[in-house]
Amino acid sequence: MLLVHGSVVNGDVTWAAQRPLAERFELVVPNRRGFPPGPDVDAVDYEDEAAWLDCFLEPGTHLVGHSYGGVIALFAAARRPELLRSLTVIEPPALAVARGNPAVDAFAAGAERLWEEGSHDPEAFLRGFLAAVNSSLPRGELSPALLQGARTLMVERYPWTAEIG
C-alpha cells in the first residue's frame, strides 16, 4: 500500500493513524520532496511527483493519496494503471473536473488570490491557507517542520489547474 501525503505535513504525520495497517499490508510512506526530513525545494509539480512515484509502484499496489497527494495519485494511476490493484483519493483538490460550478470557481479564484497576492511569509501564508480550507489553525509558534511544509505549499503548482482525464 503506497500512501501519498498532501501539503503542509509529511507522510509520517499524515498517515500515523494508518500504521496499524502494517499488520496486513506492506506500507510504503515516502515523504514527498520538499518535506521534512528532506531539504526545501524551489517548485513542486503534481505531474513530476507522479513520475517520481514510479519507483515505489509495483504490480498489485494499492495507491492512496490525500489532498495534493490525491492529485499526484490520480496522475500516477493514469501513468501506470497496469501496476495498480486499487486507487483511493481523499479530498483531492482537482477542481478543474467541476469547473463551471459557481462554488468551485469561487474557491479556485480565492485560492489563486492567496497564492498570487497573499503573504510571502510562510507562517502568515499557512494560516491564510488553513483558514481558506476550514482547517484548524495551530496555536502558538509553528514548528520548523510546519514552516518547511508551508514553504513547500507556497511553491506547489496550483492543483485546481490539473486536467485529469
C-alpha positions, 0 to 999 in steps of 0.5 A: 500500500503506497500512501501519498501525503498532501501539503503542509505535513509529511507522510509520517504525520499524515498517515500515523493513524494508518500504521496499524495497517502494517499488520496486513499490508506492506506500507510504503510512506515516502515523504514527498520532496520538499518535506521534512526530513528532506531539504526545501525545494524551489517548485513542486509539480503534481505531474513530476511527483507522479513520475517520481512515484514510479519507483515505489509502484509495483504490480498489485499496489494499492495507491492512496493519496490525500489532498495534493497527494490525491492529485499526484495519485490520480496522475500516477494511476493514469501513468501506470494503471497496469501496476495498480490493484486499487486507487483511493483519493481523499479530498483531492483538490482537482477542481478543474473536473467541476469547473463551471460550478459557481462554488468551485470557481469561487474557491479556485479564484480565492485560492489563486488570490492567496497564492498570487497576492497573499503573504510571502511569509510562510507562517502568515501564508499557512494560516491564510491557507488553513483558514481558506480550507476550514482547517484548524489553525495551530496555536502558538509558534509553528514548528520548523517542520510546519514552516518547511511544509508551508514553504513547500505549499507556497511553491506547489503548482496550483492543483485546481489547474490539473486536467485529469482525464 
